[in-house]
Amino acid sequence: MGAKRESSSSTAGGSAGGSTGGSKDADRRIGRRALIVGGTAAAVGTAVLARDELARLWWRVPGVERPREEGVVDYSGARWVAASDENWRRADRPDDFGVDMVIVHVTQGSFASAVRAFQDPGHKAATHYIVGQDGRVTQMIRELDVAYHAGNRDYNERSVGIEHEGFVDRPQDLTDEMYAASARLTAGICARYDIPLDREHIIGHVEVPGTDHTDPGPHWDWDRYMKLVRRAATSAPSDSPSSGPSRSGA
């Protein structure tokens, strides 16, 4: 459209007689001014990007570590039990990696065995949360950090992982208490990071590209779960980023 405007101006100048040179000089002056302003804006933009990148990466400098307070949880209904440092890596989410997904897992074992596995440095995997059949919630990794749970680096960096106590081939393991507690947890996570409450952003481990896992399995009732998540999102206030993390057991 800009080229069309320029062509139209030239035709009008020619028909007016004697004004073509002045018009061209004005165009050159405008062009030089635009170049200067544009170059300045680009330089400012580059400086802002560089500053933001440094702000995200400052804590990765050797000897510098983002402060963490022992026993602090992101979800007020959770109890804190720390996973081994070998099963996750420090980050500054959502500043360095945007969080736009919740990934649902099933433990293929008991609640206690999942906790032990995530505390084992040789396990090399863990989720942020575990939800028990009785509805209890344990947080083992802070949401700002990257948990090794999805089997896909990109999905690890952009998601929060939730384990559920039980076995994929035992529908009786998926209790009412578990569904309700997990739905409240997921609703809170989605509120914190403005994650849409849909199946594109709340997915099962089986849906992660490249994974060989099948959880949460054929008995996981996605229709029921999504209804509970949406209900939890509208029926009660959720923890928000502005309120900050909570003390375990608060």
Buried (B, 14 or more C-beta within 10 A) or exposed (E): EEEEEEEEBBEEBEEEEEEBEEBEEEBEEEEEEEEEEEEEEEEEEEEEEEEEEEEBEEBEEEEEEEEEEEBBBBBBBBBBBBBBEBBBEBBBBBEBBEBBBBBBBBBBBBBEEBBEBBBBEEBEBBBBBBBBBEBBBBBBBBBBBBBBBBBBEEBBBBBBBBBBBBBBEEEEBBBEEBBBBBBBBBBBBBBBBEBEBEEEBBBBBBBBEEBEBBBBBEBBEEEEBBEBBBBBBEEEEBBEEEEEBBEBEE
